[in-house]
Amino acid sequence: MNKITGKKQLMKVLLIPILIIGIGIVVSIYYVKNPGGQMAANIISYSNIKRRLIEHLELVFVATFLAIATAIPLGILITRKRFKKIAPIIITVVNFGQTLPSLAVIGLMMGLLGLGFKTAIFALWIYSLLPILRNTYTGIRKVDPNIIDTAYGMGMKKMQILWKVELPLALYIIFAGIRTATVVNVGTAALATFIGAGGLGDFIVIGISLMRNTILLTGAILTALLAVFLDNILGNIENSIIV
């Protein structure tokens, strides 16, 4: 019974991701076979779709990884007694980057750093800091003080309490912030085409400029499917943290 139940649960977890991948493949095949003209056919090809998808994933994963590496340590730091007073200031500063329109952030970074992949990564990094920082801070602050007092009573030191008590209890909230940042980055990365960083946004912009709906829809649908795919995968991981 346990093996059967385990297989059923695995199938439930994999069903939506497999379905999304299938839809993406069908959409790609359809528009490659029906591009709507020779000009569109030169742009919509399997090799182009593969290259733009890889570029998009690189933008999302690199920027999100850098945001995790920055925001989690910073979120931990501002929960410590010595730095609690500056926590509102840091969160407000990071929040300012989030409140700016994503295109404005990318445009600002282009003005400062020029065109290319690195500029897009820096802009996406700024834009994805807040969800992870805020959730790290909130998650640790929400840990029951009585649990921490009990840990102190057991002879645990501050670093032990952080790693063995606070972070494990806050992990679900922290991961929710990572999930949000990743999905936001998928959409924002589509704008990286404006600074020459590639990605699926190239299809959207080219489709608009050439007035070819087939090119536009190829980029838009695949971007949306990628966001739903990553959200579902991370959601399954997030739910497993509860168990």
C-alpha positions in Angstrom: 0.0 0.0 0.0 2.8 2.4 0.8 4.5 1.8 -2.5 1.2 2.3 -4.4 0.4 5.5 -2.4 4.0 6.8 -3.0 3.6 6.2 -6.8 0.2 8.0 -6.8 1.7 11.0 -4.9 4.6 11.1 -7.3 2.3 11.1 -10.3 0.3 13.9 -8.8 3.4 15.9 -8.3 4.7 15.3 -11.8 1.4 15.6 -13.6 1.3 19.4 -14.0 5.0 19.9 -14.8 4.8 17.1 -17.5 1.5 18.7 -18.8 3.2 22.1 -19.0 6.2 20.7 -20.8 3.9 19.0 -23.3 2.0 22.2 -24.0 5.2 24.0 -24.5 6.4 21.4 -27.0 3.1 21.4 -28.9 3.1 25.3 -29.0 6.7 25.3 -30.3 6.0 22.7 -33.0 2.8 24.4 -34.1 4.4 27.8 -34.6 7.5 26.4 -36.2 5.3 24.5 -38.7 2.9 27.5 -39.1 5.1 30.6 -38.8 2.8 32.8 -40.9 5.3 33.8 -43.6 9.0 33.4 -44.6 10.1 36.3 -42.4 8.6 34.7 -39.3 9.9 31.3 -40.3 13.5 32.6 -40.2 12.9 33.7 -36.6 10.7 30.9 -35.2 12.9 27.8 -35.4 13.7 25.0 -32.9 17.2 26.2 -32.5 16.1 29.8 -31.8 13.5 28.7 -29.3 16.0 26.5 -27.6 18.6 29.3 -27.4 16.2 31.9 -26.1 14.8 29.5 -23.5 18.2 28.7 -22.2 19.1 32.4 -22.1 15.9 33.1 -20.2 16.6 30.3 -17.7 20.2 31.6 -17.2 18.9 35.1 -16.4 16.3 33.8 -13.9 18.5 31.3 -12.1 21.6 33.4 -11.9 19.7 36.5 -10.6 17.6 34.4 -8.2 20.7 32.6 -6.8 22.5 36.0 -6.3 19.4 37.3 -4.5 19.3 34.3 -2.3 23.0 34.6 -1.5 22.5 38.3 -0.6 19.0 38.6 1.0 19.0 35.6 3.3 22.3 36.5 5.1 21.1 40.2 5.3 17.7 39.1 6.5 19.3 37.0 9.3 21.6 39.9 10.2 18.8 42.4 10.8 17.1 40.0 13.2 20.1 40.1 15.5 19.8 42.4 18.5 22.7 44.5 17.4 21.2 45.4 14.1 17.4 45.4 14.8 17.3 49.2 14.8 18.5 49.5 11.2 16.1 46.7 10.0 13.3 49.2 8.9 15.9 51.3 7.0 17.3 48.3 5.1 13.9 46.9 4.3 12.7 50.4 3.1 15.8 50.8 0.8 15.3 47.3 -0.7 11.5 48.0 -1.0 12.3 51.1 -3.0 13.9 49.0 -5.7 10.8 46.8 -5.8 8.3 49.6 -6.1 10.0 51.0 -9.2 8.6 49.6 -12.5 10.7 46.7 -13.7 11.4 48.4 -17.0 12.6 51.5 -15.2 15.0 49.4 -13.1 16.4 47.8 -16.3 16.7 51.2 -18.0 18.5 52.7 -15.0 21.0 49.8 -14.9 21.5 50.2 -18.7 22.4 53.8 -18.2 24.9 52.9 -15.4 26.3 49.7 -16.7 25.6 49.5 -20.4 24.0 46.7 -22.4 24.3 43.0 -22.0 23.8 39.9 -19.8 25.5 41.3 -16.7 23.4 44.4 -16.6 20.2 42.4 -16.9 21.4 40.1 -14.0 22.1 43.1 -11.8 18.7 44.6 -12.5 16.9 41.3 -11.9 18.9 40.9 -8.7 17.8 44.2 -7.4 14.2 43.5 -8.3 14.1 40.1 -6.6 15.8 41.0 -3.3 12.7 42.2 -1.4 10.6 39.0 -1.3 13.5 36.9 0.0 14.7 39.6 2.5 11.3 40.3 3.8 10.3 36.6 4.2 13.6 35.8 5.9 13.2 38.6 8.4 9.5 37.8 9.0 10.1 34.1 9.3 12.8 34.4 11.9 11.0 37.1 13.9 7.9 34.8 14.0 9.7 32.0 15.8 8.2 31.5 19.3 10.5 33.2 21.9 9.7 30.4 24.3 11.3 27.9 21.9 14.4 30.1 21.8 14.5 30.4 25.6 14.2 26.6 25.8 17.1 26.2 23.5 19.2 28.6 25.6 18.1 26.5 28.7 19.5 23.4 27.0 22.9 25.1 26.7 22.8 25.9 23.0 24.8 28.8 21.7 23.5 31.6 19.5 24.8 30.1 16.2 23.4 26.7 17.2 20.0 28.2 17.9 20.1 30.0 14.5 21.0 26.9 12.5 19.1 24.3 14.5 16.0 26.2 15.7 15.3 29.6 13.9 16.2 28.7 10.3 14.4 25.3 10.2 11.3 26.9 11.7 11.4 29.8 9.3 12.4 27.7 6.3 8.8 27.5 4.9 8.3 31.3 4.9 11.8 31.9 3.5 11.2 29.4 0.7 7.9 31.2 -0.1 9.9 34.3 -0.7 12.3 32.5 -3.0 9.4 31.1 -5.0 7.9 34.6 -5.4 11.2 36.1 -6.5 11.8 33.3 -9.0 8.4 33.7 -10.7 8.7 37.5 -10.7 12.1 37.1 -12.4 10.6 35.0 -15.2 8.3 37.9 -16.2 10.9 40.6 -15.6 13.6 38.7 -17.6 11.4 39.1 -20.7 12.2 42.8 -20.6 16.0 42.0 -20.7 15.7 41.9 -24.5 15.7 45.7 -24.4 19.3 45.8 -23.2 20.5 43.0 -25.5 20.4 40.2 -22.9 18.3 37.8 -25.0 15.7 35.5 -23.6 12.1 34.7 -24.7 11.4 38.4 -24.6 13.2 38.7 -28.0 10.3 36.9 -29.7 7.8 39.3 -28.0 9.6 42.5 -29.0 10.3 41.3 -32.6 6.7 40.1 -33.0 5.4 43.5 -31.9 7.9 45.4 -34.1 7.1 43.3 -37.2 3.4 42.9 -36.4 3.7 39.1 -36.5 1.4 37.5 -34.0 3.0 34.1 -34.4 6.4 35.4 -33.2 4.7 37.4 -30.4 2.6 34.5 -29.2 5.6 32.1 -29.3 7.5 34.3 -26.8 4.5 35.2 -24.7 3.1 31.7 -24.3 6.4 30.1 -23.5 7.2 32.8 -21.0 3.9 32.2 -19.3 4.4 28.4 -19.3 7.8 28.8 -17.8 6.5 30.9 -15.0 3.7 28.4 -14.2 6.2 25.5 -14.5 8.7 26.9 -12.0 5.9 28.1 -9.7 4.5 24.5 -9.6 7.9 22.9 -9.1 8.8 25.3 -6.3 5.3 25.0 -4.8 5.8 21.2 -4.5 9.1 21.7 -2.8 7.6 24.3 -0.5 4.7 21.9 0.4 7.2 19.2 1.2 8.9 21.4 3.7 5.7 21.4 5.8 5.7 17.6 6.0 
